[in-house]
């Protein structure tokens, strides 16, 4: 994610720098007013480019899943592109407000003349007002996004105004960009960003995001295998394309609540039935078993994600690690392998739980692994002070640095294992992790 965003910002900066270097007399205009103008255009270009990227990624472009490594990573880039865009937009606004300071200290000497006629000046005034309103709204949205206690349901509805704010910013960028931009590579880049972001905004406002991947169905069964865990079986219509073990979907049980991402905890059996194991982690999922009833309509959008069962014989040692409800993709993997046990890879599968006897998935995992001799299940119970560490992985490992880890569980455990592996000199380990966040 960091490398992609760094490369994207570098590309935008390069386009801006090309225009700066090709402008006649650029070297002789480095007075405070010129510096302010350059800072204004660069911060504005950074902010608008990142906001355009965020808008495009918000449409859930499935064709980008492979390059990015999954829809969870696309959403991560979307989130941080938005945060950076709004932060840089705030910086852009501060640069704009610096004119009074420069005027008071240096006077008006060297102030750059405005280009364009009366019509363009009128449009620029309107664009400036729209941009100022948009940045205030976006800064407020950023605060609510980072404030995790703000209810997700309210945040989701507020977030729907983002396409409108983007269109206001597109108008702002199009009319306030220097006229010289449009004959330079930076102008071509801006035109591409405006077009892509505007199409994405219209796509979002029309409710077309994920439309081609939606399937309607009904809730077939609802169970509560353990306190705080709800098992939901859904039967979908012919629009469902099937899924690969380990993928997730956006599920809507209630229209006004909206869609939530849940991992599909079952293999694709070809009957358009899918199972979700949902842990109570928020306001909506608490008491979900009491809210749902068999026969209730459901909408499922997907499948998405690249956290898939490794195919073929791999040279690297396979290590699967699950913590709590993170076991769901591995349930689907093990179920999918039942049809072809001979294709199962050599795996050490670690499942961390609080209490082994009370866990709703241990018996199911043991039954599935019993038919797969190459999958060695290790259940670690924190009640008995059994904790997974990088040292444990090294001691039980068979191929050392060539290990390939597939992890789904608490972020704290993932960070601990990554740090431990680096400390032990096992930085060559491939660490696959799904890190999906809606906000």
Secondary structure, DSSP 8 states (H G I E B T S, - for coil): -HHHHHHHHHHHHHHHHHHHHHSTTGGG--SHHHHHHHHHHHHHHHHHHHHHHHHHHTT--GGGHHHHTSHHHHHHHHHHHHHHHHHHHHHHHHHHTTHHHHHHHH-STT-----S-HHHHHHHHHHHHHHHHHHHHHHHHHHHHH-TTS-HHHHHHHHTTHHHHHHHHHHHHHHHS-GGGGGSHHHHHHHHHHHHHHHHHHHHHTT-TTGGGEEEEEEEEEEEEETTEEEEEEEE-TT-----TT-EEEEESSTTT--EEEEB-S---SSSEEEEEEE--STTTTTHHHH--TT-EEEEEEEE-------S--SSEEEEEEEGGGGHHHHHHHHHHGGGGGG---EEEEEEES-TTT-SSHHHHHHHHHT-TTEEEEEEEGGGT----HHHHHHH-SSGGGEEEEEES-HHHHHHHHHHHHHTT-TT-EEEE------
